[in-house]
């Protein structure tokens, strides 16, 4: 009888230990899932990445400013440091590029250094591959605005713009 009691106690202890271990592992997993994202920039709503046929209207009324996702005509960027239309912006971000917007007329020396260090001078082929940091003047930017697919960071310092670009470069829309 005593032996049966020891075995029963051992089984109960093993079940309790297993249950405790499962509880511990489950609580650690949930903590990581519920933790806030440490990725730079503010997440933007997903408006899709549908390519519109020629002649179809781009629904600008639902887009963020600057836009970070949405239906668009796939239009390549041929050069940077030029004003970009919403189609060019969306297509570049969809591919994985990062765009650093700045106030027109503002010195872009620090941004040029970021571009040079991360991807080199603007190259249309690199942009077509989604691997470019693109510089673009934009009215109303109020400093530097960094944009990636579904991510924005407004009024950032050059150091924050660099961290943003390093993190999001090459991470466009998943197709």
N, C-alpha and C positions, 0 to 999 in steps of 0.2 A: 504494500500500500504506500509506504514511504517513497519507494522508487517511482511509482506512478505520479505521485504528487510533485516530485522533483522534475520529472519529464514535463508534466503539465505546466509547471511554473516556468520552465525553460522555454517552452513553446510560446507562452503568453508574453514573456520578456522579448523574444525574438520578433513577434508580431508587433509589439509596441515600438521596438527600435526601428523596424522597417517603416511603420506608420509615421514615426517622427522624422525619419530621413526623407520620406516622400513629401511630407508637409514642408520641411526645410527647403528642399529643392524647388518645389512649386512656388513658394513665396519668393525665392530669389528670381525665378523666371519672370513672374508677374512684375516685380519691381523694375526690372530692366525694360519690359515692354511699356510700362506706364511712365517711365522716366521721360522728361521733355527732351526733344531733339537738341543736340549740341551743334548741329550743322549751322553754318553762318547764313544770315538772311532770314527773312520772314516767309513762311510758306504761303503760297497763293492758291486760290481754288483752281481746280482742273477744268478747263474749258475745252479740252480735247486738242487733237493735232491734225484734224481732217484737212486734207488738201482739197481746195475748192477748184472746180472746173473753170476754165476761162469764162469770163462774163458774169459769174456768180458774185453777188455782193458779199463783201467781208462784213460781218456783223460787229461793227466797232463799238456799239453801245454797251456791250457786256465786258469789254476788255479792261484790264487794269491799265494804269498809265505810269510807266510804259507797259506794254502788254507782255505777259509771260507765258501764256498758252491761249489756244483758240484756233478755230478754223482759219485758214489763210491760203493764199496763192504761194506756191514755193518759188520765192525769188531770191536769188543769190546776192550776196554783197560783193561788189567788185573792188571797193576801196573803203578804208575806214577814215575817220575824222571828217565824215560827211553826214548830213542829216539822213536818217533811215526812215523808211515808211513802215507801217505795222507789219506788212507782209515780210519784208526783209528781216525785221526784228524777230518775228515769230519763227521764221524758217531757220535763222541762225541759231536761236536758242534751242529749237527742236533738235537740231543736229548735235548739240553739245557745246557750242561756243558760249563764251561769257562776254557780255557787253558792258563796258564801263561808260556810262553817260556822264557828261559834264556840261556846265553852263557854257554856252557859246561865248567865245572870246576869253574864257578863263585859261590860264596857263595849264598845259597838260603834261608838264615835264615828269612829275611823279608817276602819272599813269603810263606815260611812254616807257618809263623804267620798268614798271610791272610787266607791260607787254613784251618788252625786249627780253627780260629775264625769264618769263614763262614760255613764250611762244615765238619770240623773235618779231621782226617787223611784220606788219600785216601782209598776208599772202592769200589770195583768193582760193588757191587749192587747199591750203590748210583750213580755211574757213569752211570749204565744201566738205571737208572731212570731220568737221565739228571739233577742231582742236586749236581754235584761235581765240585770243583775247582781242576784242574789237573795241576801238575807241570811237565814240560818237557824241557830237554836241547835241543837246536837247534842251529846248526852251523850258524853263521852269524847273530845271534839275535841282537847284539849290544845293550846290556842292556836287559831290559824286554820288551817283546811283548805280549800284552794281546789279546786273540782271542775269539770271540763268533760267532754265526751264522751270516754271512754277516757283521761282524764288526771287525776292527783291530785298535789297538792303539800301535804304535811302540815307543820304547825308553822311556817308562813311568817310573815315580817314583813309589815306593811302595804304596804311598798314592793314586796315580792315578790308579794303578792296582787294589787296593781295591775298589775304587769307580766304576771302570769298572765292576769288578766281582759282586759287589752288585747289579748293575743295570741289567746286562745281564743274571745272573744265572737263569736257568729255562726257558729262552725264546729262544728255538730252532726254527727250521723250522716249520711253521704251515702246518700241513698235512691235 
